[in-house]
Amino acid sequence: MNAGTAPDRGARDNNTHPLLQIENLRVHYSAGRQKLNAVRNLSLSIDAGQTVAIVGESGSGKSSAAMALVNGLAGNGEWDADRIVFKGKDISRQELMRLRGRAITYMMQDPSGALNPVLTVGDQIKRVLKYHTSLSKAEREIRALELMERVEIPDAASRLQAYPHEFSGGMQQRIVLAMALAPDPVLLIADEPTTGLDVTVEAQIFTLLARLKRELNMSIVLVAHDLGVVATSADEAVVLYAGKVVELGSVDALFRRPRHPYTIGLLQCAHDLHRDNILNPIPGRIPGLEERPTGCVFHPRCAWKTEECESIDPELAPLDGQRVACIHHQDVSAATPNS
């Protein structure tokens, strides 16, 4: 490899397999003698160059699922899966972990927590390059500058010597992105990457991510609660509620004709706030890990609930190219107008 240059990615274009498949991912946390399920049987399939969003309220298990993919759970957290496939090859959990920091990288939602306050941003980028690439010291210097320029840091050459506190929140997030891109990953996991940023800066970050995804033929797993961001940034969406997938499909299909009451509630919240500046929240709250109800996990908050919902935990069922976990999905679909 030439100094500071990325390896040829042309071979990816000929790969007809999904980049990464996870079947029935499960995450739980230990609390004393209890094991509390945070994610139940989440399956993902991510193609090269595709963005898949994991959507839901806080407490739905989004970040737990994303952190499991890079083995970054808290000390009391554990995960397993029935099957992991990378570029068409079955791999073990240990092999997936060896991809972390190289082929698969993670962009944290809080840049101030991700950056070391006593090291310059240049040193932090070069440390990633030192441990996750084979570049020489001189090549790392060149590559660090290239990465700063790639994420559009103004006056990048001089700002390599600056410390994190000398940057705005939006610029700090660009540096975190530069660090995530340093090993030239094929998959970037972006966990609420614009939390705490104003809408103008948020738009700039997602425009930058979209450009880099195209240029690098990179896939993205986007963890998000903002449906507006999902609508403009993702190809597929997985709707997660209390650790369970309740609906999945193309973003276009989910926004045009949502099939699950929870998805409908999320969209109605967003639409009402956008059009009328009126909050229209889903009644109730998401249950804690120790409060998961029997039957359908959403039934305590659902307008379509019947007695069956209290005892039947519905599986994902195919419906016009989407998949939905609701025993009343036909009634729900019939009552939901095209948007």
Long-range contacts (C-beta under 8 A, 24 or more apart in sequence): 1-134, 1-135, 3-135, 3-136, 3-138, 3-139, 3-142, 3-143, 4-135, 4-139, 4-142, 4-143, 4-145, 4-146, 6-184, 6-216, 7-184, 9-216, 9-217, 12-48, 12-186, 12-217, 13-48, 13-217, 15-48, 15-87, 15-88, 17-85, 17-87, 17-88, 18-45, 18-46, 18-47, 18-48, 18-85, 18-88, 19-46, 19-47, 19-48, 19-50, 19-86, 19-87, 19-186, 19-187, 19-219, 20-44, 20-45, 20-46, 20-84, 20-85, 20-86, 20-87, 20-104, 20-187, 20-219, 21-45, 21-46, 21-83, 21-84, 21-85, 21-86, 22-69, 22-81, 22-83, 22-84, 23-81, 23-82, 23-83, 23-84, 24-81, 24-82, 24-83, 25-65, 25-68, 25-79, 25-80, 25-81, 26-79, 26-80, 26-81, 27-61, 27-64, 27-65, 27-68, 27-73, 27-77, 27-78, 27-79, 27-243, 28-77, 28-78, 28-79, 29-73, 29-74, 29-76, 29-77, 29-78, 29-289, 30-76, 30-77, 30-78, 31-76, 31-289, 31-290, 34-290, 36-289, 36-290, 37-243, 37-289, 37-292, 38-64, 38-77, 38-243, 38-289, 39-64, 39-65, 39-68, 39-79, 39-240, 39-243, 40-243, 40-244, 41-244, 41-245, 42-238, 42-240, 42-245, 43-245, 44-221, 44-238, 46-187, 46-219, 46-221, 47-219, 48-186, 48-217, 48-219, 49-213, 49-214, 49-217, 49-218, 49-219, 50-219, 50-220, 50-235, 50-236, 51-213, 51-219, 51-220, 51-221, 51-222, 51-233, 51-234, 51-235, 51-236, 52-219, 52-220, 52-221, 52-222, 52-234, 52-235, 52-236, 52-237, 52-238, 53-221, 53-222, 53-223, 53-224, 53-230, 53-233, 53-234, 53-236, 53-237, 53-238, 53-251, 54-221, 54-222, 54-223, 54-224, 54-237, 54-238, 54-240, 55-224, 55-225, 55-227, 55-230, 55-237, 55-238, 55-239, 55-240, 55-266, 56-225, 56-239, 56-240, 56-241, 56-266, 57-225, 57-241, 57-266, 57-286, 58-225, 58-286, 59-242, 59-286, 59-288, 60-240, 60-241, 60-242, 60-243, 60-286, 61-240, 61-242, 61-243, 62-191, 62-223, 62-224, 62-225, 62-240, 63-109, 63-191, 63-192, 63-223, 64-243, 65-223, 65-240, 66-106, 66-189, 66-191, 66-221, 66-223, 67-106, 67-191, 69-96, 69-104, 69-189, 69-221, 70-97, 70-100, 70-101, 70-104, 70-105, 70-106, 70-189, 71-96, 71-97, 71-100, 72-106, 101-128, 101-131, 101-132, 101-183, 102-132, 102-183, 102-185, 103-183, 103-185, 103-186, 103-187, 104-185, 104-186, 104-187, 104-188, 104-189, 105-180, 105-181, 105-182, 105-183, 105-185, 105-187, 105-188, 105-189, 106-180, 106-188, 106-189, 106-191, 107-176, 107-177, 107-180, 107-188, 107-189, 107-190, 107-191, 107-193, 108-176, 108-191, 109-191, 109-192, 109-193, 109-195, 109-223, 110-195, 110-196, 111-164, 111-169, 111-172, 111-173, 111-175, 111-176, 112-164, 112-169, 112-172, 114-176, 114-179, 115-164, 115-172, 115-175, 115-176, 116-164, 117-163, 117-164, 117-165, 118-163, 119-163, 120-160, 120-161, 120-162, 120-163, 121-148, 121-159, 121-160, 121-162, 121-163, 121-164, 121-167, 121-175, 122-148, 122-160, 122-161, 124-175, 124-179, 125-160, 125-175, 125-178, 125-179, 125-182, 128-179, 128-182, 128-183, 129-182, 129-183, 132-182, 132-183, 133-182, 133-183, 133-184, 143-182, 144-182, 147-178, 147-179, 147-181, 147-182, 148-175, 148-178, 150-178, 150-181, 150-212, 151-175, 151-177, 151-178, 151-181, 151-208, 151-212, 152-208, 153-178, 168-201, 169-196, 169-197, 169-201, 170-197, 170-201, 170-204, 170-205, 173-197, 173-205, 174-205, 174-208, 177-205, 177-208, 177-209, 177-212, 181-212, 181-216, 184-216, 185-218, 186-218, 186-219, 187-218, 187-219, 187-220, 187-221, 188-218, 188-219, 188-220, 188-221, 189-220, 189-221, 189-223, 190-220, 190-221, 190-222, 190-223, 191-223, 192-223, 192-224, 192-225, 193-222, 194-229, 202-229, 206-232, 206-233, 209-233, 227-255, 227-266, 227-267, 227-270, 228-270, 228-274, 231-255, 239-263, 239-266, 241-286, 241-297, 241-298, 242-286, 242-287, 242-292, 242-297, 242-298, 243-289, 243-292, 243-297, 244-297, 244-325, 245-316, 245-323, 245-325, 246-297, 246-298, 246-324, 246-325, 246-326, 247-322, 247-323, 247-324, 247-325, 248-316, 248-322, 248-323, 249-321, 249-322, 249-323, 250-321, 250-322, 253-320, 253-321, 253-322, 254-322, 255-339, 256-338, 256-339, 257-320, 257-333, 257-336, 257-338, 257-339, 258-336, 259-319, 259-322, 259-324, 259-326, 259-329, 259-332, 259-333, 259-336, 260-298, 260-324, 260-325, 260-326, 260-329, 260-332, 261-298, 261-302, 261-303, 261-304, 261-326, 261-332, 262-298, 262-301, 262-302, 264-332, 264-336, 265-301, 267-339, 271-339, 296-325, 296-326, 296-327, 304-328, 304-331, 304-332
